[in-house]
Amino acid sequence: MGCAYARGVENHSLPRTAAFFDLDKTVIAKSSTLTFSKSFYQGGLINRRAALRTAYAQFVFLAGDADHDQIERMRKYLSALCRGWNVQQVKEIVAETLHDIIDPIIYDEAASLIEEHHTAGRDVVIVSTSGAEVVEPIGELLGADRVVATRMVVGEDGCFTGEVEYYAYGPTKAEAIRELAESEGYDLERCYAYSDSATDLPMLEAVGLPHAVNPDRALRREAVARGWPILDFHRPVRLKKRLPAFSVPPRPALVAAAAIGAAAATAGLVWYASRRRAAAA
């Protein structure tokens, strides 16, 4: 199917609307976090063994359906891996290598959709399980208005402790969307959402116009059963090759997940803890 679903100009006498995008394998062709492993290795944050293991994790992520168990294993591995990393150094490495690493793997179809939503007067929100230090610069590169992402606890020494402060996954994404809708005045029935994974069903169900993008098998079954549009994104292209076709209208600085209240964070951590207890039972 094409990307015609986003076209049309907002009637500004109505409540505001937004388009919510998952990031990995929806807007970009790979895992945003794992893609930086070479840069983190070159920056001295990980050793060669960890870099090779991360490259393998990227392969598994791309080759299979990213179900809950797979994502949970990846979360545990990455949380342990980043313990002790200096946050400022991570941000500097991401900033220095962002264009070389992320620009070539942005789906042309996703960039077009983002542009169409902005042209129609809708906000664009990136909602990703990846860490904020990676997602926020990518959101800015894409011209997103807001970003919801996982946040790790930072110690007094400015380094990650390995603990999760806010986990943007599953129902937590939907809760974040509902909080943003309340604070920004979005009419969720007229909002759009895009994701590749069945783990994002709560996020897709939170809006009136959900779309499955390159869906895994479980999400494809749900999309077919519910009559949701299924989109095929397969053309990664550098944004600079799309310029000046790709345009980002002027807007205030990107608003990060700090805008999401404690309720969403608490809900996510409670849900995450309950899943861990269930898995251990």
C-alpha positions in Angstrom: 0.0 0.0 0.0 1.1 3.6 -0.5 1.5 6.3 2.0 -1.6 8.3 1.1 -3.1 7.9 4.6 -1.2 10.9 5.9 -2.3 13.4 3.2 -4.7 16.2 3.9 -4.5 19.4 5.8 -5.6 19.7 9.4 -8.7 21.8 10.1 -7.3 23.9 12.9 -10.7 24.6 14.4 -10.6 20.9 15.5 -8.4 19.5 18.3 -4.8 19.0 17.5 -3.5 15.7 16.2 -0.1 13.9 16.0 1.6 11.0 14.3 3.4 8.6 16.6 6.3 6.6 15.1 8.2 3.6 16.5 11.8 4.0 15.4 13.7 0.7 14.9 12.6 -1.1 11.7 9.8 1.5 11.2 11.6 4.7 10.5 15.2 3.3 10.2 16.2 0.0 8.9 18.2 -1.3 11.9 18.3 -1.1 15.7 19.2 2.5 16.6 21.2 1.5 19.7 23.0 -1.5 18.3 24.0 0.5 15.2 26.3 2.6 17.3 28.4 -0.3 18.6 31.3 0.4 16.2 31.4 4.0 17.4 31.3 3.0 21.0 34.1 0.5 20.4 36.2 3.2 18.7 35.4 5.5 21.6 36.7 3.0 24.1 33.3 2.3 25.7 33.2 -1.4 24.8 35.9 -4.0 23.9 36.2 -6.0 20.7 34.3 -9.0 22.2 31.3 -6.8 23.2 31.4 -5.1 19.7 31.2 -8.5 18.0 28.4 -9.7 20.3 26.5 -6.5 19.6 26.9 -7.0 15.9 25.5 -10.5 16.3 22.6 -9.1 18.3 21.9 -6.7 15.4 21.8 -9.6 13.0 19.4 -11.5 15.2 17.2 -8.4 15.6 17.0 -7.9 11.9 16.5 -11.6 11.0 13.8 -12.5 13.4 10.5 -11.3 14.9 11.3 -9.0 17.8 9.1 -10.6 20.4 9.0 -9.8 24.1 11.6 -12.4 25.1 14.0 -11.2 22.5 13.6 -7.6 23.4 13.9 -8.4 27.1 17.2 -10.2 26.5 18.5 -7.3 24.5 17.5 -4.9 27.2 19.3 -6.9 29.9 22.4 -7.1 27.8 22.5 -3.4 26.9 21.7 -2.3 30.5 24.6 -4.3 31.8 26.9 -3.2 28.9 26.4 0.5 29.5 27.0 0.4 33.3 29.8 2.8 34.1 29.6 4.7 30.8 30.0 8.4 31.0 26.8 10.0 29.7 28.5 13.1 28.3 30.9 10.9 26.3 28.0 8.8 24.9 26.3 12.0 23.8 29.5 13.3 22.1 30.1 10.0 20.3 26.5 9.9 19.0 26.6 13.5 17.9 29.9 13.0 16.1 28.8 9.9 14.2 25.0 10.4 13.9 24.9 11.5 10.2 27.3 8.8 9.0 25.5 6.0 10.9 21.8 6.9 10.9 21.4 9.0 7.8 22.0 6.1 5.3 19.4 3.8 7.0 16.4 6.1 7.2 13.5 4.7 5.1 12.6 7.0 2.3 9.0 6.1 2.8 9.1 7.1 6.5 10.8 10.4 5.7 8.0 11.1 3.2 5.4 10.3 5.8 7.0 12.5 8.4 7.0 15.4 5.8 3.4 14.7 4.9 2.2 14.8 8.5 4.1 18.0 9.1 2.7 19.6 6.0 -0.8 18.6 7.2 -0.2 20.4 10.5 0.3 17.4 12.7 3.0 16.9 15.3 5.4 14.0 14.8 6.4 12.0 17.9 9.1 9.3 18.0 8.3 6.7 20.6 11.2 4.2 21.0 12.4 1.6 23.4 16.0 2.6 22.7 17.8 5.0 25.0 17.2 8.7 25.0 20.8 9.6 24.4 20.5 7.9 21.0 16.8 8.6 20.2 16.7 12.3 20.9 19.5 13.2 18.3 17.8 11.0 15.7 14.4 12.7 16.5 16.1 16.0 15.9 17.6 14.8 12.7 14.2 13.7 11.5 12.5 17.0 12.5 10.3 15.3 15.2 8.5 17.5 17.6 8.7 15.2 20.6 10.5 12.1 21.7 9.6 9.3 24.1 12.5 7.0 24.9 13.9 4.7 27.6 16.0 6.5 30.2 18.7 5.0 32.3 19.6 6.0 35.9 22.6 8.4 36.0 24.8 8.4 39.1 26.3 11.4 40.8 29.5 10.7 38.8 27.7 11.3 35.6 27.8 7.6 34.6 25.0 5.1 33.9 24.3 2.8 36.9 22.9 0.1 34.7 19.4 0.6 36.2 16.3 1.6 34.2 14.6 4.9 35.3 11.9 4.9 32.6 11.2 1.9 30.2 9.4 3.0 27.0 8.0 -0.4 26.1 4.7 -2.1 25.6 1.9 -0.5 27.6 4.2 2.3 28.8 4.3 3.7 25.2 0.5 3.8 25.1 0.4 5.5 28.5 3.0 8.1 27.3 0.9 8.8 24.3 -2.2 9.3 26.4 -0.4 11.7 28.7 0.9 13.7 25.7 -2.6 13.8 24.3 -3.9 15.2 27.5 -1.1 17.8 27.9 -1.0 18.8 24.2 -4.7 18.5 23.4 -4.4 15.7 20.8 -7.6 14.0 19.6 -6.3 10.4 19.7 -9.2 9.2 17.5 -7.7 11.3 14.7 -4.1 10.5 15.5 -1.8 8.1 13.6 0.6 5.5 14.8 3.2 3.4 13.0 5.1 0.3 14.2 6.7 -3.0 13.0 6.2 -5.0 16.1 3.3 -6.8 18.0 5.0 -5.5 21.2 3.6 -2.1 20.2 0.0 -3.2 20.0 -0.9 -1.0 23.0 0.5 2.0 21.2 -1.3 1.2 18.0 -4.6 0.6 19.9 -4.3 4.0 21.6 -5.0 5.9 18.3 -7.8 5.9 15.8 -5.5 5.4 12.8 -2.9 2.7 13.4 -0.6 1.4 10.7 1.6 -1.7 10.6 5.0 -1.1 9.0 7.1 -4.0 7.8 5.2 -6.0 10.5 6.4 -9.1 12.2 4.2 -12.2 11.9 2.1 -11.5 15.0 1.5 -7.9 14.1 0.6 -8.8 10.5 -2.0 -11.2 11.8 -3.5 -8.6 14.0 -3.4 -5.9 11.3 -5.2 -8.2 8.8 -7.8 -9.2 11.4 -8.5 -5.6 12.4 -8.3 -4.2 8.9 -5.3 -1.9 9.6 -3.3 -0.6 6.7 0.0 -2.5 6.2 2.9 -0.5 4.8 6.1 -1.8 3.2 9.1 0.4 3.8 12.2 -0.9 2.0 14.2 2.0 0.5 16.8 3.4 3.0 18.1 6.6 1.6 20.3 9.5 2.9 18.3 12.5 3.8 20.8 14.7 2.0 19.8 12.9 -1.2 16.2 13.8 -0.6 17.0 17.5 0.0 15.4 19.9 -0.8 12.5 17.5 -1.2 12.7 16.7 2.5 11.8 19.8 4.5 11.4 20.3 8.1 9.2 23.4 9.0 10.7 25.6 11.7 9.6 24.6 15.2 10.6 25.0 18.9 13.4 22.7 20.1 12.5 19.0 20.3 10.7 18.1 23.5 12.1 14.9 25.1 10.5 12.3 27.3 11.0 14.4 30.4 7.6 15.9 29.6 6.1 12.5 30.3 4.8 12.4 33.9 5.6 10.1 36.7 2.4 8.1 36.1 3.7 6.7 32.8 7.1 5.8 34.3 5.5 4.1 37.2 3.1 2.2 35.1 5.9 1.0 32.8 8.1 -0.1 35.7 5.3 -1.9 37.4 4.3 -3.7 34.2 8.0 -4.5 33.5 8.4 -5.9 37.1 5.3 -8.0 36.7 6.5 -9.5 33.5 9.8 -10.4 35.2 8.0 -12.1 38.1 5.8 -14.0 35.6 8.8 -15.1 33.6 10.6 -16.3 36.8 7.5 -18.2 38.1 
